[in-house]
Amino acid sequence: MSAKQSNVTHSLLDSATGPIRYKMTNDLMFKAVLQSNNHVLTGLVCALLHLDESAVKSAVVQNPIIPGEKIDDKNVVLDVKLLLNNNAIIDIEMQVENEKDWVERASYYLCRNYSNLESGQGYLNVKPSYHIGFLDYTLFPDHPEFYATYLFMNKRTHQIFTDKLRISVIDLNHIDLATEEDRRHKIDQWARLFKAKTWEELKMLSVSDSIWAEAGETILKISADERMRQLIEAREDYHRRQIDAQTLFDRAIKERDEANSKLEATTAELETKTAELSKSKAELEDKDRQIAELKEQLAAKSNP
């Protein structure tokens, strides 16, 4: 971007107020910003991996959005796959809806990317594979954590088997649980950027670091592109339909569970009444037997 273009865009950011129409929690906007602005991408990766920016020589997106390509609900792949320093393969994704399969999908992506040897290479040449997910829900509700990293290690001794495989999860709904280390690397600030709903929130962040202003400028630039705006709106519509589908599914499950509870209660009531009826029948049979015995006794006395 030229100095003139940067000044124009920055002027637009200064004048931007109110709600952010296309937020970074939209997975297409998330990918478009990181693909379009390598400085923002590098800053995010350095924060997540606790690296100094001077340690990053290159960060190349391996699966860029191609202008004009069709992005629909069926074949959309909106993770950001990048090659860091021509050495590590990193997948970064934004996930808003809990589709109940993130653990399996993240593990699959991680292992798929770890299979990166070229013909003739030995196993020692395998590149590290990291998968990083920004989730707008809590993955493990019983164990909430803002920034969690999972490694391949010995269950008993915690000895690391290899540091070339890693899955990290950032819970955008639990920024309050950020540790001192998270705050030192400004990971909580990145999370606030992605969750920002207004331009005022975003500009407040940029007071402490201009990289968030740069991210805001990139959002504005992408939002001004008619083709990208249509695709982003289509993704938002898809997310809304996913939410509606999940709501209907949850409602159907609730109705089914309520119907099953009523059926179980009715069955229990019938079983109780059946037991009571059986008891009454047994009592009647016993009384009939007693009456028959008395009749026999009376008959015997009448005919000595």
PyMOL commands that set and color helices and strands:
alter all, ss='L'
color gray80, all
select helices_A, chain A and resi 3-15+27-36+38-49+53-55+102-114+123-125+175-177+180-184+187-195+199-206+210-223+226-302
alter helices_A, ss='H'
color red, helices_A
select strands_A, chain A and resi 59-61+80-84+88-95+129-135+147-153+160-171
alter strands_A, ss='S'
color yellow, strands_A
deselect
rebuild
show_as cartoon
